[in-house]
């Protein structure tokens, strides 16, 4: 089977994805690696068990990352946390809906292979970048306040 996402570039970390928030950037690197592992398992024609293991690992990490990111936003008082949390919830709900066992193997692989990398890149470059810019402003203002004192 030719994966639907065969034309999607293999995900690799690059400086263009860096937000400048080390904790989030490090998690994004791991996340991209997990998605790439899934893509590679499919491309290599690995056994379904290996493909599903890669999917499960990526999905578990997705939820962990969402929780960590939301905790940082809560801790720092991010004013758009509710919107960001809602984006995470929609993505998680969509991923759970397709992985509940009602979707055929080929459809599941195609969907995860398309949705997860596309959503991840879009989310990093929009909502996460917006948070990173806000956080840098907050940290700069706090540093200026400390220096002025």
SVG drawing of the C-alpha trace seen along z (x, -y; Angstrom):
<svg xmlns="http://www.w3.org/2000/svg" viewBox="-17 -52 36 60">
<polyline fill="none" stroke="black" stroke-width="0.4" points="0.0,0.0 1.3,-3.4 0.8,-5.7 -1.4,-8.7 1.2,-11.0 4.0,-9.7 4.2,-13.2 4.3,-14.8 7.9,-15.7 9.4,-13.6 9.3,-15.7 12.6,-16.9 13.4,-19.5 14.8,-22.7 15.5,-26.1 12.4,-27.5 10.3,-25.5 12.0,-26.8 9.9,-29.0 12.6,-30.0 10.9,-28.3 13.3,-25.5 10.8,-23.2 8.3,-23.4 11.0,-23.2 12.5,-20.0 9.1,-18.4 8.3,-19.4 11.6,-17.7 10.6,-14.5 7.1,-14.7 8.4,-15.2 10.7,-12.2 7.7,-10.0 5.7,-11.1 8.7,-10.4 9.1,-6.9 5.5,-6.2 6.0,-7.5 9.1,-5.4 7.4,-2.3 4.7,-2.7 7.1,-3.5 9.2,-0.5 6.2,1.8 6.7,2.9 4.3,5.3 1.0,3.8 2.1,4.3 5.1,2.0 3.0,-0.6 0.4,-0.5 3.0,-0.7 4.4,-3.9 0.9,-5.3 0.2,-4.6 3.5,-6.1 2.9,-9.2 -0.7,-9.6 0.4,-9.1 3.1,-11.7 0.7,-14.0 -1.5,-14.0 1.5,-14.4 2.8,-17.3 -0.6,-19.0 -0.8,-18.7 2.8,-20.0 2.2,-23.0 -1.1,-23.9 0.5,-23.7 3.2,-26.2 0.5,-28.5 -1.5,-28.2 1.6,-28.9 2.5,-32.0 -1.0,-33.4 -1.4,-33.1 -4.5,-35.0 -5.4,-32.8 -5.1,-29.5 -8.8,-28.6 -8.5,-28.9 -5.3,-26.9 -6.7,-24.2 -9.8,-24.0 -7.5,-23.5 -5.7,-20.7 -9.1,-19.2 -10.4,-19.2 -7.2,-17.6 -7.3,-14.9 -11.0,-14.2 -10.4,-13.8 -7.4,-11.4 -9.4,-9.4 -12.4,-9.2 -10.3,-7.7 -8.4,-5.3 -11.4,-3.8 -11.3,-0.6 -14.1,-1.5 -11.7,-2.6 -10.1,-0.2 -6.3,0.2 -5.5,-1.5 -7.8,-4.4 -6.4,-4.8 -2.8,-4.8 -3.7,-7.3 -5.6,-9.6 -2.9,-9.6 -0.2,-10.0 -1.9,-13.1 -3.6,-14.7 -0.9,-14.5 2.0,-16.0 -0.1,-18.6 -1.9,-19.6 1.4,-19.6 3.2,-21.9 0.2,-24.3 -0.2,-24.4 3.5,-25.0 3.6,-27.8 0.4,-29.5 -0.9,-29.0 2.3,-27.9 4.2,-30.7 1.7,-33.2 2.2,-31.8 6.0,-31.9 5.9,-35.6 3.6,-36.5 5.9,-34.6 9.0,-36.3 7.3,-39.7 6.4,-38.8 9.9,-37.6 11.4,-40.7 9.1,-43.0 9.9,-41.2 13.6,-41.5 13.2,-45.2 11.4,-45.7 14.1,-43.9 16.8,-46.0 14.9,-49.2 14.7,-48.5"/>
</svg>
